[in-house]
């Protein structure tokens, strides 16, 4: 028997071992970071599906531990499609779940307006028939009227309770944020965290005296950012995946009155903060501007530092389209620095 080994075989084997070790090191390094996928393409539904498939290894194990799936769309407007989650973005999410999930799926929102009117205007009801096996249901969280409370700071800097939809706090639910890539009139940009934190507070049911806990969040620029972070901290425990539909984003006077940007992207991550960080990178927004995202990173809600994010797919610089900011951007940034009027220092 010839026991000699060719130089080609020897070095080929060594190269294979080296590549295997390199891949193992890369995989270990990725496990220390938050994984985010970024997809670009010409079909909204396909983009969303591809963004989820790219991180399936991150999602599937957690999905198996839950008893229900709740998809939280963004219906800041119930009449203007550009401002709201598109039904095709929801189809992309449901396509992903179709072969991986056997329980009920609920699409749930608490719009500042009439949630059910938004479902009708954006044709969400068609999803119930299209995905009949998954028992898709549409829920108006305001009318369901089940809530838990937390305290945030109001305009007078006093702690005040707000009512958050219980369904979005269910520990047995795998909650999916189906947000949109948009500028914002208070907090610079809105994507995943903002969709969840300001979508959870409720308002009155039809026929009740008027009240709206979303308004409590708007007591001042600093209070709004802080209220979002406090709410995200409370909701984080059962967050499953953030999906940001940037097929057609909104620039200018978002989140409802801006103009379209054909970004043609989708972003997904189990880390909602990391997903939003990649979102603002794609929008060309300065990282030091959105206080609620910075503070969410500092408070451990997610990772905001790019060095702690493992990206799969496109690079933000390859798809970046600088978004025009809201007309009030200078006023929005007044959260930075010291307060101009300080309270008296006693004691």
N, C-alpha and C positions, 0 to 999 in steps of 0.2 A: 504494500500500500504506500502511495506517495503521501508523506506527511507534510510536505512543503506547502506553504500558503503564499499565494501571489501577493505582491506589494499592493495591487489594486484591491484585492479582497480584504487585505489587512487594513488599509487606509479607509476603504469603504465602510468596513465594520466600525472602525473608530469614529468615522464621521457620523454614522448612524447613532452611535452611543452619545456622541456630543450633542447632536440635534435633539435626541430624546431628553437629555439632561437639561438642555437649554429650554425646551418646551416645558419641562416640569418646573424649572425655576420661574419661568414666565407665568405659569398657572398659579404657583404659590404667591407670586407678587400680586397677581390680580385678586386673589382671595383676600388680600389685605386692603383692597380698595373697593369703592362702590362702582358697580358695573353699569354703564349707560350705553345704549345703542342709538345710533344716528343713521337714518336711512334717507336717501333722496331718490325720487322717482316721479313718474308722470301720472300715477293713479293714487288717490287718497287712500282708498280701502286697502290696496296692496301695500302701500307704505306702512300703514299702521300694523298690518299683519306681519310684515317682514321685521318691523322693529321689535315685536314681541317674540317672534321665532328666534331672533338673534340672541335673546337672553333667556331662552326656555329653561336652561339649566339652573337659572336663578329663581325662576318662578314655579316650576312644576312641583318641587318638593314642598313648598309652602301652600300651594293650592290644594294639595292632598289633605292638608290638616284642617281645612275649613269646611263648614256645613252649607254655606251659601256664598254667592257672589253678588256684590252690589256695585253697579257702575254708576258713578256720579258724573253726569255731563255738566257743561257750563251753559246755563240759560240766563245770562245777565240781561239779554233781550229775548223776549218771546215772539218777536216779529221780524227781526233782522238776522238773516242766516249768517252773515259774515261775523257777527258777534257771538254766535252760538255754536255748540258742538254739532257737527254735521252727521246725519244718519249714516253716511258711508264710513265715517270714523268709527262709529259704534259697530257697524258691520265688520270692520277689520278686527275689532276686539272679539266679537262673537265668533268670527271665523277661527280665531286662535283657540277659543274655549271649546269649540264644537267637538274636537277629538280628544279633549283633555278633561272635560268636566261633565258630571252626570247629575248634578243637583240643580236647584232653581237659580235663576238669574233675575235680579231686580235692577231696573233702571230707575234711579231715585234722585230727585232734585227738589230744592226749595227755592224757587226763583223769587226775586223781589216782586215780580208780577204774578200772572196767572200761569202756574206751571203746566196745567193740563192744556191750556191754549197753546203754549209753546210746543208741547208734544204733538198737537194737531198740526200746527203751522209747519213744523219741520218733519212731519210724516214719520214719527217714531212708531206709530201704531202698526205700520207695515212690518216692523221687526218681530212683533209678537207672532205673526203668521209665518214669517220666513224661518224662524228658529223655534218652531213649535216644540221640538224635542226637549229644548232646554227650559221650557216653562217660563219664558220671558214675561215679566210683568212691568207695568209702568206705575210708579208711585209718586204722588204729590206729598212730599214730606210735611208741608204746611197743613194739609188736610188730615194726614195721618195723626199729627199733633202729639207724637210721643217724643219726650225730650229728657235730657239730663242737663244740669246747669254747671257753668263755671263762672268765675268772676274776672272781668277785665276792667281797665280804667276808662271811665267816661270822660267827657270834655272838661269836667271840673277836677280831673285826676282823683276821683273817688272810685273805689271798687264797686262795681255794679254787676249783678248776675245777668247772664244771657242764656237763652234756651237753645241747646244744640240737638239736632235730630238724633234720636236714639239709634236708628237703623245704621247710621254712619259710625256709631260707637260700639256696635255689636262685636264682641270678642270672637264670635264664631264666623264672622263674615270676612271674606277676602275682598277688600274695597279697592276698586279701580277708579282712579281719577282720569276722566276723559276731557282734558283741558284743551285750550286753544292758545296759540302763540300770539299774544297781543300786548300792546302798550297799555298803560293805565293812567287814570287821572289823579291818583293819590300815591301809589306805591311803585311807580315807574313801569313795572311790567307785571303781567298776570299769566300764570301757566298752571302749575300743579298745586303748589301749597296754597296759593290764593284761592283757587277753585274750591279746594276742600274747606279752608278755614272760613271763607265768607259765604260758602254755599250751605254750611251746616246750621247757622242761626235761623230761627223760624220767624214767621209773622202770623198774624191772626188768620183763623179759618174764615171761610165765607159766612157772613151773617153775624160774626162777632164784632165787638168794638175794635177799632183799628189799633194795632200795635205792631212794631217791627223791630226785632232785636238786632237786625243788621245795622240799623242806624246808630246804635250805641258804639259801633266800631269807628264811626266817623266823627269822633269828638276832637280830633286834631291829628296832624301828620304823625307825630311820635306815637300817639295813642293807637292809631290804626296799625302801624307796624308792630307795636308791642302786643296788641290784641290778636293779631294774626299768629304771632309766635306762640302766645299762650294757648291758643286754640289748637294749633298744629301739635304742640307738645301733648295735649290731651288726646288728640285723635290718632296719633302716630302708631299706637300699638297694633292695630289691625289693618294698616295700609298694606295692600298687596303690590300694586304696580302703578306708577305714573305713566300715562300716555299723553304726549303733547302732539296734537295735530297742527303741523305748520305747513300743510299743503297750500293754504291761502291764509297768511297771517294778517294782522291788523296793525297799522302804524298810525301815528298822529293821535287824534283824540279818542283813544280807546278808553274803556273797554267796549263801548257800544257805538260810538260815532266816528270812528276812524275810517281809513281807506285801506284797500287790499294790497298785500305784498305777495307775489307768487313765489314763496320760498320753496315749495314742493318738497318738504321734509316731514319726517316723523321721528319722535324721540321717545324712548321708553326706558324705565329703570325702576327697580324696587326701592331705590333711594330717591324720594321726591325732591329733596334739596339738590342732589347731584343732577337730576334731570333738568331742573330749572336753571342750574348754573350753565349747563350746555345750551339751554334755550337762549339765555341772554348773550352767550358767546355768538350764537348764530345770528342774533339780532344786532350785534355790534354795540351792545349796551355796556357801559363801564361797570366793572365788578363791584366798585365801592358805592354804587348808587342805591340798590334795593336793600334797605336796612333789614327788612324782615327775613331775607335770605341769608344775609351776613349773620344775623343773630341766631337764626335757626342752625347754622353751622356751628357757631360758638357754643350753643346750648346742647349740642349733640343730637339734634333731631335728624341730621343728615350731614353729608360732606359737601362743603362749598369750595374747598381748596382743590384746584385742578390737579395738583400733584397726587391727590387722594382719589382720583376718578380714573377708572379703566374704561377707555372708550372702544366700542366695537362698531365698525362700519366707517362712515365718512368722518373726516376731520372738520371741526367747525369752520376753520379758515377757508376750506374748499367750498362751503355752501353759504358762507356769510353774505347777508344782504343788509347793510346798515339801515335800521328802521328810524324814521323820523319820530322824535319824541312828542309827547303831549305839549300843548301850548303852555301849560302850567308847570313845566319841568323845573323851573327855578324855584317856584314855591314848594314843589314836592321835595326838593333837596334841602329844605330848611330843617329837616330832622338832624342834619349834620351839625357838629359843633355845640357850644353851650347855648342854653336858653337865653334869649335876650332879656327877659324879665325873670329874675331869680326870686324864689320865695325867701322870706326872712330866715337868717341863720340863727337859731336859738339853741340854748343849752350848751 
